[in-house]
Amino acid sequence: MQPLAAEPIPATQMARFLKLIRFSHTIFALPFALGALVVAADGLPSARIFLLVLACMICGRTAAMLFNRLVDWSLDQRNPRTASRHLLLSKTAATAALVISSVLFLMSAAAINPLTRWLGLVALAFVFFYSLTKRFTAATHFFLGIALGIAPVGAWIAERGIVDLPPIVLAIAVICWVAGFDLIYATQDYEFDRRERIHSLVVKLGVRRSLQLAQVLHIAVFAGLILFGACARLGAIYYAGMPLIAAALVYEHRAAQRADLSAINRAFFHSNAFVSAVFVVAVCADRLL
């Protein structure tokens, strides 16, 4: 693989903050939450529920990313790929933003219904816990998957106040999807993680076997999305989007096989954003048209 290069630093303060929390990656999990919300509502949800779920997604993810940056502050400085992250925002400002985003998340969750009020605390604790898992388990990629898999379940509960089978099936698909692409992404840090003795399946299995596991996980994703469609009683329009999702996953794995870091980064963002977008468009088109 090519040597790692430090991430560029944006010029404006807001751009730096958005870079620090990887705000653009919000589009990975958000569409799955919105898709689950549309299915749970059997159409368009109320504006109130939609906005509260959106606030929960944005604030929850922001808090999770800030917590991750803070607990990995010194570790990121030693990694050539992330060595400039601590220059994006001061530790004090990051801590203040963490508190604000956490409070806003909990307030938004509490405003939805009694169940989400209490589950919001559990969800926030879990997404914080994920950032610590690399210190003691190689299954950290799956903990990240669970952290994002909470989103469609939470959106479903926001609309219906109960848990049903469809969001659980979708959550499992999201877990496999996230764990798979995180394994691919983690190959960039293989040498650094091994040197720092960070727990990672890429370090434990090696790059080749990790990529093979990612392929298996993404096959499971495709099966999970098909099963979700069946459980949610979605129709032909939804299933018409599945070949596009399969093509995006194949593209991502072909880029990973080339062991080109720039190709991996492009494929990571483009293919995963495409998968999310196709999913939510397919769900909305099927349920609303």
N, C-alpha and C positions, 0 to 999 in steps of 0.2 A: 504494500500500500504506500501511497505517497505520504511524506511527512506531514504532520498536523500543523496547521497555521492558526494563529490567534484570530479571534473574531474581530472584525472592524468595529470601531466605536462611532455611533451616530453623533451628529452635531448638536441637536437640540435636547433639552432635558427630558421632554415627553418621549421623544424617540428613544432615548437611552432607557427610560423606564420600561417602555413596551418591548425593547430588545431584551432587557433583563428577564422579564417574565415570559418571553417568547409568545407575545399576545397573538401573533398570527396563527399559532398552533391551536388556538381556541376552536378553530373550525374543525378540528378533528373530532372532539367529543360532542360539541354542541348539536350538530345535525342528528345524532342518535337520540339525544334527549328530546329534541323537537319532533322527531319522527314518532317516538313513543308517545309523546303528548298528543299528537294528532290522532293516533290510533285510539288512545284512551278516551279522547273526547268524541270519537267517531265523527270527526270533522274539525272545524276550527274551534279551538278553546276560547274561553273568554279572554278579553284583553288583559284583565287583571291577573289571571293565572299565567298567561303567556309572559307578561312583563316580570312577574315574580320569579318564574322559572328561569328566565333569561338573566335576571339579576343574580340568582343563586349560582348559575353556571359561571358567569363572568367573575363574580366576587370570590366564589369558592376556588376556582382555578387560580386566580391571582394570588390568593392567600397561600395556596399549596406551593406555587412556584416561588414565592418570596421566602417561605419557610425552607424550601429546598436550597435556595441560594444562600441563606444565612447559615444553615448547618453545614453546608459544603464550602463555605467561604475560603478557608485556607486550602482545602483540597483543590478547588477550582484554580487557585493561583499557581499551583504546581503543575497543572495540566496545560501543555502548550496550546491545546485547542480552546481552552476556556480561560486562559491566563489574564485576559483583559476584562473579565466580567466584573471584578471588584472595582473597576474604574468607571463603570456605568452609573453607579449610584452609591452614596455613602451607606455604611452599615446602619447608622442611626436613621437615615431616611427610609431604608428598606424595612427596618423594624417598625417604624411608625406606619408605613403603608401596609404592613402585615396585620397590625392591630386593626386598622380601619377596615380593610377588606374582610377580615374575619368577622368583625361586628356587623358589617353590612350583610354578609352572607347569613349569619344567624338571625338577623332581623327579618330578612326576606323569607327565610324558611319558616320562621315563626308566624309570619303573616298569612301563610297559605292555609294550613289546617293544623289541628292538634298533633297529628302523627308526625308531620314534617318538622314541627317545632322540636320534638325530641330526637328524631332521626338526624336532624341537621347537626346536632352536637356529635353524634356517632360518625357521620360522614366526614366532618371536618377533622376529627381526631384521627380517622383512618388515613385521610390523604396526607396528614402531617406524618403519621407513622411510616408511610411508604418511604419517605426521604431517609429514614434511619435503617431500612432493611439491608442496604448494601454493606452494612457493617457487620452483619452476622449470618446472612443467607444468600445463596446464589439464586434463589427464586425471586429476587427483587423485581425482575421483569414482569412476573405475574402479579405482584403486589401493585405495580403501576397499572396493570390491566384492570385489576379490581377497583382501583381508585377512579378510573374512567368509566368502568362498567356500572358504577353506582348511579351515573347520570340518567340513563333511561329508566331505571327503577324509580329513582326519585321523581322524575317527571310524571311517571304513571301514577304514583301515590299522590302527587300534587293535584292531579285531575280527579282521581277516583277515591282516594283515601284508603285504598287497600292495595295489596300486592297480588298480581295474577301471574299466570304462566307466561304469556307473551313477553313481558319485560324481563323476566328471568332468562328466557331463551336468548333474547337480544343481548342481555348483559354478558352471558357466557360467550357469545360471538364477539362482543367488544373486547372482552378479556383476552381471548385468543388473538384477535387482530392486533391489539396494543402490544402484547407480549412478543408477538412475531416481529413487528416492525421495530420494537425496542432492541431486540436481539440483533437485527441488522444494523441499527444505529450504533449499538455498543461495540461493533467490530472496529470502529474508528479508534476506540480507546483501549484496544486489547493490550498493547505494550505498556501503556501507563497503568492500567488497572492491575496487570500482573506485577509490575514493579512496586506498586503501592499496596499490594495484597488486598485489593478490594474484591469483595464477593460478587461474582458475576458468572452466569452460565457460559459466557464467551471465554472467560479465563478457565473455567472448569472443563468445558467440552472442547475448546479450540474453535477457531473461526469456521472451519469447514463443517463440522458437526452442528455448530450453532445455526448456520445458515440452513442446514437440512431440517433442523427442528423448526425453524421459522417457516419453512415451506409446509411442513405438516400442520402447523398451527393455522396457517392461512387457508389450507384446504378445509380445516374445521370451521373457519370463519364463513366460508362460502356455504357449507352445509348448514351452519347455524342461521344464516340469513334466509335460506330457503325454508327452514323449519319455522322461523319467526313468521314468515309470510303465511304459512299454513295455520299456525296458532292464532294469528291475528285476522285470519280470513281475508287476506289481501288478494287481489285479482291479477289479471294478465298484465296490466300496466306495471305493477311492482316487479313481477318476474322478468319482464322485458329489460329491466335495468341490471339484472344479475350478470349477464355476459360482459357488460361494461366494467363491473366491479372485478370480475375474474381477470379481465385484460389488464386492469390497473395493477393488480397484485402480481401478475406475471411480469409486467414491466419492472416493478420494484425489485423482484428477485433476480432478474437478468442484470440489472444495474449492480446489484450486490455481488454477483458472481464475477464482475469485471474487476473487483477490488480497487475501484477508482473512487477516492473519497469525494471528489466533486460530483461524480455521477450518483453516489449514494445519497448525498445531501439533496440533490435535485429530485431524485426519485422518491426520497423519504417525504418531502413536502408535497410534491406534485401528485404522486399516486395516492397518498393518504388523504389529501384534501379532495381529490377526485372521488375516492371511495365514499367519503362522507357526503359529498354533494349529491352524488348519484343516488345514494340511499334515501336521503331526505326528499329529493325531488320525486323519486319513484313512489315513496309512501304517500306524499301529499297529492301527487297526480292521481294515484289509485283511489285514495279516500275522498278527495274533494271534487274530482271531475265526474 
